[in-house]
Amino acid sequence: MDKVAEELESKKTSRFQSFIFVVLIPLLFTITVALIVMTILGYNVFELTKEYGQKIPFISSAISDDDSDSAKDIETKMIELEAEIKDREAKITKLETELESKDQEISRAELEKEQLEAEIEELTAMKEENKRAFKDIVKTYETISAKKAAPILSQMSETEALEILTNLKSDKLAEIMEKMEPEDAARYTELLTADIEDSE
């Protein structure tokens, strides 16, 4: 019984093998050679396959549905990508504009800084010049006689006179106060005392 089963099995296997060797392999070889020859002759094999495939009922519906779906998908993706490109271009333009305005702000700030530095230098130079001029004035009051200095200082504003008096040497200050009218001398003495207390 086992021999009969083995013989049947070997006959089935040999039939299948003979089908593959006799029919299937030569058919695949012929199709491959035909496709190669058509490609060499300049035919677009894929277009022909698509064209003839549409004439077969079952295959034509699968091909046309797939093509229309894929075409719609591609078109949708293209529209989305174009919108994304436009959006990114708009963002780039906006960033470039912002960058330009920031550059302009920076250049304006640098220009203002330079102007302020020039003003500071000018004011510092003026301050130094005023200090030198004031020292010269104080030296002048120290060299002129107390008799001449006292009436001049009495005619000045309190602030100016007080500033000069505070910078004079003590012996010269005493001489000038001695030559001033008593009311003026008392007023300046009071102001000088208040000024000394404030500085302490």
Order of alpha helices (4+ residues) and beta strands (2+ residues): alpha-alpha-alpha-alpha-alpha-alpha-alpha-alpha
